[in-house]
């Protein structure tokens, strides 16, 4: 999934490549603080407590989008906090840096629980979730319909499974294959159009246009900025993308939800990653803070490598 542009994650907000590059070079933070609906005084319906928690998975555009007609996915967390005795549902939707409270209703048949969840409606990207819990299964299916029908994407399909969030500093990337000793992860969101030279059969030099993506080294598999005290010696020869990934991995381990799709693409496929919060600065350990400062310092002067991957 990492190598296929068709399913690279996309934000519900559209950023230009230029804006994306500016954003990823900074420490990922967020001032988005949406207070979840208070449910402390609301009694539980014990029959449905097994539905509480994080339901995480693919949030897929139902129709083609993008400049080349590709369909992009992102990661959604529907966090169910409470179901009351009248089967009213309370919780939060977390996707692409947007954190929105919802209220909804649950209806039960012999084999299925039907749930409709309504976001407040005071944000351009709010909508309605219509989902099915099939009894005896640990996944849910459904759709999201935008309130604003003028949005580029007004309908998304979702396929979610139950996932527990717990901060674990040892969470890191798993190496997918050994097809090269140099390449780690590919940044599909930023690319360069370059000229490439070739010599034809008559010995004449010519140029043609190619699209190349930047890529990380395999240092991202070996280094962990949440458990290791990084040194200048370790970082001085790393590419800029290596440094960005190592830094943002700290935030991902704490459940940070990334607005920036360049940062998001590297974590949405990791089984340990659960988007939870818009601000995790207070949760950072002293070691992580120290490593973030060091990584940022090296990012200012680092450069990237580019290869053609057949985008």
Order of alpha helices (4+ residues) and beta strands (2+ residues): alpha-beta-beta-beta-beta-beta-beta-beta-beta-beta-beta-alpha-alpha-alpha-alpha-alpha-beta
